[in-house]
Every structure is written in structure tokens, then in C-alpha cells.
Amino acid sequence: MPFVSSLRGTFGPTSENRGVGKGAALSEFLRQDPNSPAAPSGGTISTAGGYRYHTYTSVGSSTFNTTSYGQTLDVEVLVVAGGGTGGGGHAGGGGGGGVIYSSNLSVAAGSTSTTVGAGGPTVNAGYAGTGSNGSNSSFGSATAFGGGTGSGTNGNIPGTNGGNGGGGGACWSPCNSNSGQAGGSSTQNSPSGFTGYGTSGGRGSWQNLGGGHRSGGGGGAGGAGKTAGEMISIANTRNGDGGLAHSNSISGTLSYYAGGGGGGGHSDTATQGGLAGGFGTGDARAGGATNGGTEGNNGASAVANTGGGSGGGGHNSNHNVGAGGSGIIIVRYPL
């Protein structure tokens, strides 16, 4: 029997019973009436390139609803948590939010809860201060964990754990070893049906190595945060860059999510956040809006809806640290 002749009648719960596959039934159903109240709902809905998209960018709770459609639906899903903030003075960068991704997830008919996590807020952290972790994002029971915060110079406090760990600050006083504070670890797992992405933050430097106080970059979902001095051959003379972001084309174009924030402190070269992350502060000789600030500047904010970590505070800054980037959820399925 030709395919088109098997698609007579009303689409919805009964179409599969007439021998029409779920994907084919939904595709034909939406071609006939893409605005039907029986169609899946939730988020900002768009169509492009043969796909229907549900994009969630507003922080807080919502739903992905297939109750009226009435059938199991196979979808592709990306969930990104909020990024963490960097620490105070000579401080590690914030970790990017955790990322979970599924290329083919079966969603039962009904209402699936969604939550988009906020980035860690702007804080005045002080030399010893840490910022705040980002908030979790979730799709049903699957959770991406908020990014960790970077640590400041004093107090021998490591960067905190999170979806991606926060960077470690330089060690000024007290120091338990000839190194800076440790970076935080990743807590991101891989929920059923998803693959999780998360890395650790980089370590800062000891105050007497390299002539200054330098910190580590926050972890990114595509690579770990850099340790102070790691990017050049002379150890401990550079703050650590933020870890690379996770790259994904679920939006229809190649995009980057959950990069780590760059570390802040003394440096002859400004640090750079991971793609889609924030940027740390650098030296007066290496300022620039796209690759860190001047010495004395605050940690820069990350981009909203990327899950990026913000940059760590610099030398002689007033310790205002920018916000981590909020998260995002994208759901799509073919038409």
C-alpha cells in the first residue's frame, strides 16, 4: 500500500494503531496543522531545516507537553546548567555549567518538567572570597549540575565542585604547600539516555613562583581549566585560561556551551575564557574587552544562555565579580 494512503483520517492517539510509525504520524500531523492544540508544546517553538524546535531560555520551571498528542515521541535534547562565578582577588575563574545531551530520547506522552538554571550572581567576594555556584538545569529526572565557583587568594580554599569545577586562586597566605589553591572537580554524571560533560578547574600558583599571584581557569564542558603558567614555557607567569566549551549543532548551527571563566591576578598576558565562557582579568599591558580586562579590573560576566563561567577577579580590583551565564534547554525532532 502506498505510504500516503495509510495516513487517512485524524492524526493523534489513533494513528499509530493504523500502522503509522510514530515519527511519520507526527510529521504528517504537523504538516496538516502545525498550530494544532494537539501538537507538542512548551518553550519557544520554531521550525527550520526539517526540524521542530522547543527552546527554553527563561530561568525557572516549565514543561514539555505531549499530553494532547498522546504518543511516545523520540526527540533530541540538550540541557545546559548555569555557570559559576569567579572568585575575588587573584582568583580562579568560574566553572561552566554541566551539560547533558541525548541524540535520541523517547519521551512518554504527558507533561515532562523542565528547569533552566540561573548563572551564579554578581558578587563582591574580597581577596579570600569565592563567588556562587550556578544553578541546576533539568529535563524530567535528568539533571545538569550548576558550575562551580572560583576561589580567591587567601584562606587556602579550593575552587568548588560543580558541573564543571571552579578554578583555584593564587596562594598568598596561608599556604600549605608550594602551590596555589586546587581547582574544583566535576560532579556531572550521565543520566539514563544522556551523555554528561564536565571537567575540573585549573590550579593557581604559589605567591613566590613567577613573581606574582596567579590563578587557574574554570573547567569547561569541552576541556579542563588551565593551571596558572600552563599556557607558556615559563611556569607560573600566566593566569590559567578557562576550559573550552562543549560544541553542539542541535540549534541548527554550531554553537558553544559551558566554557570556563579565565583566571585573574598578576599577569603579563590577559587570560581568555573558554568559548562561550567569561573572561578573567589580566595585566594593564594586555587589556581588551574580548580577552580580559586591565590589571585591577573585576571578573567579567559570561554570556546569558550559554552556561559559561565568569572570570576571576584581578590584582587590586575591588572584587566585584560578574555573573555566570544562565543555562538553556533545546528539544528538537524531525518533521
N, C-alpha and C positions, 0 to 999 in steps of 0.2 A: 504494500500500500504506500503511495507517495507520502512523504513527510507532512505536507501541508494538509492532507485530508485527515490526518489523525488529530488535528488541532481544532476541531469544530466545537462550538458551544462556549460556555462560560469558563474562564480560567480561574484558578484558585485551588481550594482543597480537593476538588474532584478531578482535576486534570491529570494528576499522576495515576489515578485509578483507571484512566482510559488508555494507559500505556505510554504516556508522555513523560519523558525524563524530567527531573526537577529543573535542571538548567534550561532546557528547551521550553518548559512550561512558563517559567518566569520571563524568559527572554521575549516570547511571543505575547505574553500578558502585558508587559511593559511597553511593547511596541504599539499595542492597541490603545492603551490608556496609561501613559507614564505618570499621570497625576491622580490615578485612581486611589481612593481612600484605602483600598485593599493592598496597595503596594507597600513594601517595607518603608519604614520612616525612622527619623532620628538624625540629628546633626544638620549640617548644611548639605543639601543634596544637589549634585550636578552630574552631568553626563558628558563624556568626551572619550574619543578613541575606542569606542566599543565597550566602555565600562560605565557603570553607575556608581557614584561615589557618595559616601556619607562621611563628612569631615567634622570633627569635634574640636573646637579651639577655645571655647569658653571654659574657664576654670570652674569646676564643680561637677555635679552629678546630672546624668541624663539617661536616655535609653536608646537601644537599637531595637526597633519593634517590628516583628514579623507575625504578630498575632492574627491580623486580618488576612494576610497571605496564606497562613495556615499550613505551611510545609517547611521541612528542613531545608536550609539554604546553605550552600557552600560558598564561603567568602574568603577573601584575603584581608588580613588585619595587621596594622602596625600600631603599637602602643608605646608612647614615649612619656616618661615621668618628668617632673620638674627638676631643673638643675639646682645645685647647691651654690651658696655664696662663698667667695673667697674670705680669708681671714683678715686681720687688722694690719699692723705694720710689719714689713719684711715677711709677708705672709703667703702661704700656699694658695693656689687657685682652687675655685670650687669644682667639684666633680660634676660631670654631666649626669642627667637623669638616666636611669636604667632604660633599656629598650627591649621589647619582646616583639617577635614577628612570626606570623604564620602565613604561608603561601596558600594553604587550603584548610580552612577550619569549617566544620559542619556546625551550624547554629540551629538549634531546635526551634520550632515555631513557638512564639511567645515574645516576652519582653526581656532583653538582656541589658543589665545595668552597665553604665559606662561612667567613668570618673576621669576628668582631666586634672592633673596635679599642678599646683602653683609652683613657681620657682621660689627659692629662698628669698626673703625680702631684703631690701636695703638695710644695712645695719651700721652703727658706729661701734667698731669692735675693739679699738685700742690695741696696743702692742701685744698684749697677751691674749687677745680675744679671738674667738672663732665666730664665724657667721652662723648661718642656719642651713640645715638640710632642705632640699626640695621635697615636695610632697608627692605621694604615690599617684600613679595613673592606673586604671584597670579597665578590663573588658570582661564582664562576668566575674568569674573567680580568678582569672589570670591577672597578675599584678606586676607592673614595672615599678621598681623602687626609686624613690627620690635620691638625687645625687648628694654626696657628702660635702661637708664644708671644709675649706682650708683652715690651717692653724696659723696663729700669729707667732711672733718671735719668742716671747717669754713663756716660761711655765713648763717647758718640756712636754707639750701636749701634741699628740699626733693629729694629722688630718682625720676626720671622722669617716667611718664606713658608710657606704650608700650604694645605690645602683652602680655608680662609678665613684671611687674613693676620692676624697679631697686631698689636695697637695699638702705636704708638710712645710712648715715655716722654717726659717733660719733659726739656729740655736744661739741665743745671746746669753741668757742666764735663767735658771741653772742648766748646765749641760751634763748629761750622764755619760756621754761618750764624745769622741771627736767627730761628730756628725750632727746634722740638723735633725729636726723632727721628722718622724716617719710619715709617709703618706698613708691614707686610709685604704682599706680593702673594698673590693666589690662584694655586695650581698645579692646581686642579681642571679636568679636561677632561671630554669627553662620550664615554665608551667606546661602541663599536658597540652600538646598540639602546637606549642610555640617553641621558638629558639630564643634564648636570652643572650643579651650582650652587655658586658660590663667589665671594667678593668680597675686597676689600683692607681692611686695618686703617686706622684714622684716625691722623693725625699729632699729636704732642704740641706743647706751646708752649715758647717760649724763656723763661728764668727772669725776665727783666726786663719782660716784657709781661704786664699784668694783675695784677702784684703777687704772683705765686706760681708754683709749678711744677705744671703740669697736663698730663695725658696723653690719648692717644687711645683710643677703644674698639676692641675686636677686631672683625674682619669677621664678618658673619653670612651664612648661605646665602640670606637674603631681602633683604639690603641691606648696604652697606658700613658699617664702623665710623665713628663721628663723630669729626671733628677737634676738639681742645680749643677751646672757645669757639663751636663751630658752632651750638649749640642756642639761643643768645641773641644779642642785637644787639651787646653789648659784647664785642669779640674777646678770647679767651684768658682769660676769667674763669670758665670751667667746664671740668671734665674731659669727655671725649667719651663718650657713651653707646655701648654695644655695638650692632653691626648687627643688624637684625631677622632672625628665624628664617625658615626655609622652612616653609610651611604645606602640609599634605597630609592627605587623608582615607583613606589606604589601610588604616588600623587600624579603620575603621568609624566613627570620629568625627574631627572636625577637630583635628589635633594640630600641634605646632610643634617643629622640629628645628634644631639647629646655630645658635642665636643666639650673638652675640659677647658677651664679657665687658666690663663697663664699666671705664673708666679710673680710676686712683686718683691722689691727690695733694692739694694745697691746693684747696679749692673752697668756695664758699658754698652750693652745691647738690649733693647726692649724685648720683652717676651711676646709671644703670639699665642693666642688661644687656639685650640683645635678648631677646625672648620665648623662653623655654627656655634662655637663657644664664645665666651667673653675674652677679654684681653687683660693681661696683667700690667703693672706699671713698670717703667724702665728708668733709664738714666736721662738726664737733660740733653745729652748729645744724641738721643735716639727716639725722640718723641714722634708722635704721629697718630692720628685718630684710628688708623686701621691696624696698627701693630703695637699698641701700648701707649702710655702717656709719658709725661716727663717725670723725672725724679721728684717725689713729693706729691704726686697725684694719687687719687683714690683708685681702687679696683673698678674696672669698667663693667657695666651691666651686659648680660647676654641678650640675645635676640629672642623675643617672645615666640612661643610655639615651636621652639627648636629643642627645648630641654638642655640648652647649653649651661655650663657653669660660668660664674662671673670671675673676673680677675682678682688676684690678691692685692692687698694694699701695699704701697711702696714706702721707701725711706722718707722720713719726715713728713709723711702725709698726715692729714687729720683723721685718717682711719675710717672715713665713710666708704663703705664697700657696696658696689652696685648689686642689683638683684640678679638671681639666676633666671634663666629663661623658663617660661611655663611650658607644659607638655602639650601633646597633641595625640589624637586618635584618628586613624584613617581606615575606613572599611570600603572595600570595593568588590564588585562581582561583574562578570561579563554580561553583555546584552545580546 
